[in-house]
Amino acid sequence: MNYEVGGHHLICLQFYHGKGYNQQFIDKLNEVVNRAKKGGEIEIIYGVDEICSVCPYLVDDTCNYNEESRDTAYQIDNLALELLKLSVGETIFWEDIKERIPEIIKTWRTEVCRECEWREACEGYRGD
């Protein structure tokens, strides 16, 4: 089963462990991660993905978390795709992404995690 995921979610979901904005968002994250781990094929998209679709800050297909959030999301999506050597429209499996994380995590943590408010939720978490 194909499903759509954007750039930074490909990396950030590798460290997800049950936290989110609200229960609907957490349920969607759990659903996406569980499908991915079972071998679901991930289609890479640009912009609002399946996860964003239930975000409480999504209004008219635009992230309204704060004034910079839309631009920030696009910047880190682009960086994620560059680091993972992927392009919009490609498909990939969870395990293939997971294998690439060790090669890119130092750059990701320096460029993205340092400023991320979710950093504490991920720190020390290794995934499974």
N, C-alpha and C positions, 0 to 999 in steps of 0.2 A: 504494500500500500504506500503510495507516494504521499508526502505531505510537504508543505512549504515552510522553510525556515530561512531567515535572513542572516547576514554575516556574523554579527557579534553573538547572536544566540548559538551559533555553531560551537563557539568556544565556551561561552559562559555556562551553557547547559552541561558541560562536562564536569562542572563543579557544583551543580545544583543539588540541594539536599533539603527540600521541603519548605523553603521560605519564599514569600511573595507579597504582593500588595494587598490581596484579599483572598478569600477562599476560592472564588471562581478562577482567579488567576493561578493559584496554586494547583487547583484541579487540572487546569489546562496544561501547566508545566508537567505535572505527573503523567498525564495522558501522552504528551509528546515524547517525554523521556522513555516511558515504558514501551511505546511503539518503536522508538529508535533502537532500544536495546534488544528488541525481539527481531530486528533485522529489517525494519521498515526503511524504505528508500527515501532519502531526504532530497527534495528539490530546492536548489538555492535560488532565492528570489531577492529582489531589491525593494526595500520599503516595508510596508505593513505586512507582517507574516501571520501565521496561524497563532502564534503566541501573543503578538500585539493585539490581535482581534478582540481579546477579552480584557485588555488592560484598561483600568479605570481612567487613565489619562488620555486615551485615544478619543479624539473628537474630529469628525469629518476626515478620517484617514490621516490625521496629523497628531503627532505626539505633543501633548500640552503639559507635560510634567513641569517644565520650566521654560523660560524664554529661549534657552540654547539647546534644549533637548532634541529637537528635530535635526539640527545641524550636527550635533554631537553624535547622534545615532548613525547618521549617514557616514560620518568620518570614521567611526569605529567599525562600521560594517565594511567599509572599503579596506581598512587596515586588516581586518580579520580575513577577508578574501585574499588579500595580497600575501599575508603570512601563510595561510593554508594552501596557497597556490591553486585557488578555485575561482570560478567565474559564475556569474548569474546564469541560470539555465541548466547548469550541470546538476547531476545527481551524485550522491555519495551516501555511504553507510556510516552509522555511528562508530563502528570499530575503526574505520579508516580515518575518521577525524581524530579519534582517541589516540591513534598511533602517531599522529602529527603533533600533538600537543607538547611533548617534551622538547621538540626542536624549536618551538616558538614561544614557549611560556615566559621565558625571561624578558623578551621584547614586549609581550602582551602585558605583563605585570608592570613594566616600566612605563609603557605608553598609555595604558588604559586603567589598570587596577588602582594605580596610585591615586587617581582622582574619583574613583567610583564609590558611591555611597553604599554599595552592596559588598564592598571589600571584606568586611568583617564576617559576612555570611559565608564567604568562600575560603578565607584564610585557614590554612591547616587542613582543608578538606581535600582528599585525594581522589574521590570518586570511587566507583566500583566496577 
